[in-house]
Structures are given as C-alpha cells and as structure tokens.
Amino acid sequence: MARISGKYRLRLTILQIGCVTLILILIFRVGYIQLFRGDYLTGLADDLHYRERTLYAKRGDILDRNGTVLATSDSVCSISVIHNQVEDAEAVARLLSQELSMEYEEVLALVEKKVALQTIKTRVAPEVAERIREAGLAGIQIDENFKRYYPFGSLASQTIGFAGSDSQGIIGLEVTYNEYLQGINGSLLTLTDAKGIRLSGSEELRKEATEGNVLQTSLDVVIQQYAEQLLERTIEQKNAKRGAIIVMNPQNGEIYAMAIKPDFDLNDPFTINDETLAAQWDSMDSESQIEALNQMWRNFCINDTYEPGSTFKIITSAAALSEKVVSLDETFQCNGGLTVADRRIRCHKTGGHGTETFVQGVQNSCNPVFMTLALRLGADTFYKYLKAFEFDKKTGIDISGEAVGIMYDVEDVGPVELATMGFGQSIAITPMQLLRAAAAAVNGGNLITPHFGTQVLDQEGNVLKTLEFPVTEGVIDPEVSQTLRQVLETVVSEGGGSKAAITGYSIGGKTATSQKLPRSAKKYISSFLCFTPVEDAQLMTLMLIDEPEGIYYGGTVCAPVVKELLENILPYLGIEPDYTEEEALLPEVAQIEVPDLLGMTLAQARETAGETELDVLGEGEQIIEQFPLPGETVNMDSKIVVYLG
Ligand SMILES: [Zn+2]
C-alpha cells in the first residue's frame, strides 16, 4: 500500500469532517420540514393545480395553381367532462346524450367515471358544441380542434396525400410540406383548486396557436379531372390493372396533373377500397392490413420501376445524335431482327422494316436500328448518357418514397445487354425518371426537377417563400435537342404516334409497348409520351396502361386518349392552334354561323343546315328549340341539337 504523506492525511481529515457536517445539517433540515411544516405543504399541494389545455393550430390549406382549395381544415370540437366540477351528473348526461346522439346510460357512465378529464365525443360540429355551451351546465369542457378535409375526395389522392388526426402528414405533399402546413399549437394554463375550479383572481396563461401556412401547387384541378376521367375510362375499356397520366411543363418541371388509378378517398384513407380485400379485412392480421393500405396509397409513377421499352429510344437517339454516330438520312436494313454475339434479337415487326432511314427507323420504332446505335456508342459512352440523364438518381420530386433506376454495372454489360438497352429493355426506371429525361432531351438539354410545390403563402395570401428546384443544364447540346424534337414530330405526323395528331398543333412523341417480366407471361405496359408545341413545348404528357387486355400497342391504346386530353386542355391553357391554309378548310377547323332553324319542319331544317348534322330530340311537326342558338359561330363538323314540339 502506498504511503500517504502527512500533508495529504490532514487534507483528507478536513474533507471527512466537512462531509459529515453537511449530512447532519441535511438530516436536521428534512426532519424539521417533516415535523413542523408537513401539514402546510400537503395542504398547499392539494389546493393548487395547473390545468393545461392545448389550443390546436389550424393546418394550412393546399391550393392548386389557380387557388382552388385541394386540402383544408374544418373547425370541430371535442366534448369532455371534468368529473370534480360536475354538479348534476344526470342533467349533464341528458344534455350530452341528446346533442351528441349517444345512449343516455353510456354517457352517464362516462360522466360518473372518477377520472380528472373524460372525453365524451370528438369531431363534433361547432354549432352542436355551441348549443352545449349555451346550456351552461357545470363540468363540461369544450375544446376546439380541426379536421382535415379534402373537397375533391379521391382527386390526385396519391399526390396530395393526407394528414392524420394529430395534424401530421402521412403521405404525399402533406408529408413533404408538413413543416410549413402544420402550424404551432398553443396552450392555456389555468390555476385551479383541488376540484379543478379556476382560482378566483388567478390569471390564465394563454399562448395562442399559430396557424399553418398555405401551400400553393402547380396542380390544375381542371387538367387533373380531365386526365382522371380519360384514364378511368381507358382502364375500364381495356380491363387493365392500373394506369397513369402525368402532365408536366417540360421547361420548368411544374406538374399540372398526375392521375393514377385505382385511387382512394382522401377523406377516408384507412378504408380499403379493394372489394376482395374488404371482404376478408377483419380476418387479416394488422401487418397485412398495413401492407394492403400501403399498396392502395402507392404512387407507382415514382415508387416503382419498369422496363420503359420504346419511349427509351428518345434517350438512345439523344446519345447517338450527340456522339454523331448516326445522321438523319443514313439508311439501315431491318430483316426482322439483328444477330448480336450469336443471339438473334427480334424486331417487333417479324417480317422486318426493310430499308429505312434513321428518321424512318424512329417512326417505325425499329429495334435493330436502336441496337445498332447502342453498339456503335459502346457501353462506356452509352452509360455516360445514362448518368447525364441521371437514371441512377432520384428525380428529386417533392413526394417521398422515390425509387431509382436499376441497371447493370457497366463492366457487366456485354453486347446483348447493350443492344437491348438501346431499345429500352434490360434497364428499369420509374415513369417519372423517363418523363424528366425526355423533357431534357427536347427542352434544349436542361435536366429539370419535377415538382408540385410552387409557393408558401400566409393566411392572407402573401407570398412567404417561392420554392425553387435545381436545374442541370447542358445534358445534351441545344442543337441536338432541336434535331431530336423534329424527328419526334414526324413520329406523330407520320409514324406510330399518328393517332395523337391534332389539326393545328405540332406534337412530338413516341409510343411504347413494354413486355413485363417474365416475358413468358405475355403481359404488357402500353405507353405514349408526347410534347407540344414542338418548338418551346409547354406540355409533356406520359400515359401508361398496365396490363391492358386485347390490343396492347401504345400507339393504339394510349395515343388517341392523349389526343383527347390535349384537345381539351390546350385551349384551356390558352395554347392556340396554328393552322396551315389547307388545314383551315377542314371541317373540324372551318367555322360556320349557326342557321336559324326555329319554326321549320325537320325536312326544311335538314335542307337549311346542309352538311351540318342535326341531333333530333322530341316529337312534333316543328322545331321549337335549337342548340347552339342561331348566329353563333361553331366548327363546321359540330352538330346542332333541335327539339321538335
Ligand atoms: Zn424493324
């Protein structure tokens, strides 16, 4: 044992004495308090209580681009009783059971329960709460809260998302912008006596809640509704599994519509809407239920990857034109396939496309042309473009859960993998990644960030923050982009996308029919991607139909639907048609003045209307009503509805 010097021993002794003294003082003090002050303190603790109530913050609205409300918060109340304050339990139970449509016995049991605060009912309409307040019975507490409400129900459900009862976003924009929307809860601190009654003369400490801010988005309710209606109709007609239509501005990445079907009701997001699952819901374990709900809420445009197929030829073309491994008028031979490293890879046209130029190869969507281009580029160069278009990264869209593209490591890419990637196989990407890359390919080479959020506003509509999203310039040269636009325009004017052509509008696009894996299952995803007007495109649309029955070609299934969508939304967005002289004479373009058919017989009316078709309603000798009215200007191919009476 080490020796302790005298100096240290002395210090140690002083320390020991100090400690003992301190302990003695403490023991004495505690004893004194217990003996002489105990009753006083107990009384004080019994008498004074702080009661804290939360003052809930109103969650901010979500708006579309025109200010239409997509998500809002309605005021609701929760009704509770403070047991100690109740003077006449039966009267309280009678009032509450009447106003809240609850059983008297049930309410009375709750009122008589010996707990400090008993909730009777939540989400009570403010006018009901007001009647309860006016009755003035002691012991009833009314708290104001808010209930999230989505005026359009299922519209854009996967995008808008929803918030839980605690005002926290659960999916969609409600999560991404939660910090702006949620606001800050306040509190009300009241000093009460043991019975919970506020002490007279005591001050209430009130900290007001701060309302959440408002999120303005790029969504457009009108475009979203058009897209959803057309999508629903197509899925029904083709008895398909699911489908999507995305409408984006390819210059800045603002998304006007993202229609995904099936969808779900934002006002009732925890009720499964799949009939089969609903029937067995109660027998499912909670894990399977959560899995099923997640599946229902899923946004496959950003959460899932697929083999894009021929729409990906836009990217192969961009790379090949940039690297100058092809010219527009170079000719290719397609005899129905191409042999790559001893493997015969077929073109979709078994008999082959014969001799065709590069431009015709794009119009025909000829696989051997794109296999040849990919092989000319080589894996390293091809991958340089896959990286430039960021297929290995998330697009950065402002909705969570995004997936990234799945591709081979470049060192594992042999000729077969490379050739098939050239026409959109052997690589899996999200629909949103494809849309973003295609936007860069035709907008001059700027890789935009697709997004919905545009501005954060205060309750009065003042802009607090303009949301900004990154743009990477120079993915391809502007000249290459321009060439590509013109090539893709010919796909719609002359090639596989012709069913999307609209007189007066320049439209560029590409169709695709992707075979789902395993290929032996013979299941397909039909798709069509297009942009308009070709120079300075304002709209880019991608439509996908997953597992259509019967005819499954993208040009047949999707192109006509996108045409119908654009015919409606282009005039709505103020994008005017630009007719050639020939087009101006076409019946769907040329305009006529509606003749006055009132009072005529049907035979006379038919003669007067000439080539304009009549839609005849009612029975009688004479025309008593017509629509449109005489003198209005309409397209030559419009019908006039006449009522006989
Ligand atoms: Zn071919």
Residues whose N, C-alpha, C, O or C-beta is under 5 A from the ligand:
A	BS01	ZN	C334 C347 G352 H353 C366 N367 P368
